[in-house]
Amino acid sequence: MAVLVVAKAPVPGLAKTRLAATLGFEAAADIAAAALLDTLDSVANAPVAVRIVAMTGDLAAASRSDEIRTRLADFTVLEQRGDDFADRLANAHADAAATTGGLPVLQIGMDTPQVSADLLAECSTALLSTDAVLGMARDGGWWVLGLTDPRAAECLREVPMSTPDTGAVTLGALRDTGLTVGLVSELADVDTVDDVAAVRRACPPDSRFSRVTLAVEVERAG
């Protein structure tokens, strides 16, 4: 089993723009960096054979760039390719399959820092008995997609991303290709300031995400 993290370098002004509208560019990028690092820690501790990150953006200009580079040393890092997010997702699955020799791929993003190694293990186990697993996000999207045959990710190219029904459309697209899909835990993800508290409650109190978001709130209150 391979875990694939699809990530964007948390560059101020480019990362988490909806969050930045309320908190500012620097704070939003720092929160995004914390979420990415917490996610990478969980993947590093998960009982899987291969750990891959498909990255886009200028990591040198990112918040916490040195810490992220150090953490990525434990991962195979691939460059994202494609004109839009749907293409980049499908290509990331294809590139992960090529890198691993066709292992099943469990793919997540960087917006659910509450994901634990145990939860990733549960999703991996669920994928052993079905063609695909999908975990819905509370905003209508999805946070995890696992495929026994990563070539099935081709159907993502026709799915509108970042819409209120992306999760439902993705589920339909997978089933339309003849796949059996198992649903796993629904999670909240971080897009706006209104999402922060719910995600933080699901994170360990000593996580980077918890510490950074609490510090931002204290600064705003002061």
N, C-alpha and C positions, 0 to 999 in steps of 0.2 A: 504494500500500500504506500502511495505517495501522498503527502499533503502539499498543496499548492496554495501559496498566498499571493493574491493579486493586489499590488500595492502601488501607491503614488507617493513620491518623495514629498514630505511635508514642508513645502516651501512657503514662507509667508507671502500672502497675496494670491496664492494659487491653491492652497490646501484649505478644505472646509470653508468655502466661501459663505455658505449660509450661516455657519457658526460665527464667522468673522464679521458678518453684518452686525452682530450684537456685541461680540467680545473684542474685536480688532484682529488684525492680521497675525500679529506675533502670538497672541494667546491661542488663537485657533490652530496655528501651525504647531505650537507646543503640545496642545491637546492631541492633535493628530499623531505627532511623534510618539507621545506616551502610549496611545492606543496601539500603534504599530509595534512598538517594543514589547508591550504586554502580550500581544498576539504572537509575536515571534518566540517569546519565552515559552508560551504554552505549546506551540508546535515543536519546539526543541525538546520538550519534556514528554511529548506524546510517543507512544510505542508504535512508530511507523518506520518503514524501511528507508524512505527518501524524503527530504525536506527541500522544497523549491520555493523561490520567490520570483515572481514575474514583476519587474519594477519598471516604472516610467517616471520621468522627471529628473531634475538636476539635484542629485543627492548632496553635492558639495554646497549648495545654497540652502539646504534644508535645516530646519530646527533639529538639534541634537544629532547632527550629521556624523560626528565621530562615534557616538554611542551606537548609532544604527549600523555604521560600517563594521564595527567590532562584532555586533550581534550577527550580522550577515555572513561572517566568516564560517559559521556552522551550516550554511545553506548553499545550495546551488542557485545562483542568481542568473536569471534570464531577462533579456530586454523585451518589454511588451512591443507588439507590432500590430498594426491595423489602424484604420481611419477613424473608427468610432469604438465605443466601449464594448458593444456586442461583438465586433470583430476581434478586439483584443482579448476578450474572454475565450472565444472559440480558439483563437491562435495559441493562447497560453496553455489550454488543455492539450492541443496538438503538440506543442513544443515540450510539455512535460512528458507526454507519452513517448516522444522520440528520445528524450533524455534518459528515461527509466526503462526503455525497452518494452513499453506497453503495460506497465503496472496500472491497476486501478488508481484513479485520482480523486482525492477529496479536496475540493477547492473552497477557500474562504477569502474574505476581504480583510480590511483593517479597521472596520467600523464597529466591531463587536469585541472590545477588549476583555469582556467578561468570559469569553470562551476559555475553557480549561483543557488541560491535557486529558482529563477523564472524559469530558464531553466529546473531544475529538476521537478518543478511543471508542466511545459508544457509537458514534457515527460510522467509524471504520468497520466496527463489528456488524452494524446494520447493513452495510454495503455488501457484506459477504453473502447475503441471502436474497439479494434483489439486483436488478439492473442499475438502479439509480436511487440515490437518496436526495431529498430536498428539504431544507429547513427554511420556513417562512420567516420574514421579518415583520414586525408589527406595523410598519408603515406601508405594507403591501408589496414589498420586494422580497428578496430572499437573502439569507446570510451564508448558506452552505449548499454546495452541489457536489455530490459524489457520483462518479460514473465508473462502472466496471470496465467499460470500453470507452476511453476518452474521445474516440472519434464521434461519439454521439453528441458531443458539444457543438457540432456543426449546426444543429437546430437553433442554437442561441443567436445566430446571425440575423434571424428574422424576428427576434423578440425585442420590442421597444424597452429600453432600459430606463430606470429612474422614473417610473410612472407608478400611480397607485395600484395598478393591476399587473405589474411585472411578474410577481410571484405566481399569480394564477395563470398568466399567459405562458410562463416558463413551464409550469406543470403540464399544461395542455400540449405544449410543443413536444415535451419529452414523451408523453403518452401517445401522441400522434405518430411518433416514429416506431411505436410498438414496444416501448420500454415499460417494464414494471417499476413503479416509483414508490418507495417507502418514504413517508413523511417523518421527520425528526423534530426535535424541540424548536418551538418558535422563540425568537429572541428579539429584543429591542436593539436598534442600532443608533449610532450617533450621527445625526445630520444637522440638527438645530440645537439651540440652547435649551429648548424644552425637553430634549431627549437625555440631557446629561444626568439628571438626578436618578432616573430609572436605571440607566446603565451602571452608574456608580454603585447603586445598591446591590447590584449583582456581582460586583468586582470585590476582590479582597481589599480590606481597608489599607493595606500597605502597598497596593499596586501603584504604578506610576500614574495611571489614569485617575485614581481616587485622589492621590496627593496633588496632582496638577490642577484638577478641576476645583478642588476645595481651595487651593491657594488663589486661583483666579477669582472665585466667589468672594473670598476675604478681601482681596484687593479692590474689587468693584464696590463692596460694601463700605470700605474705608474711604 
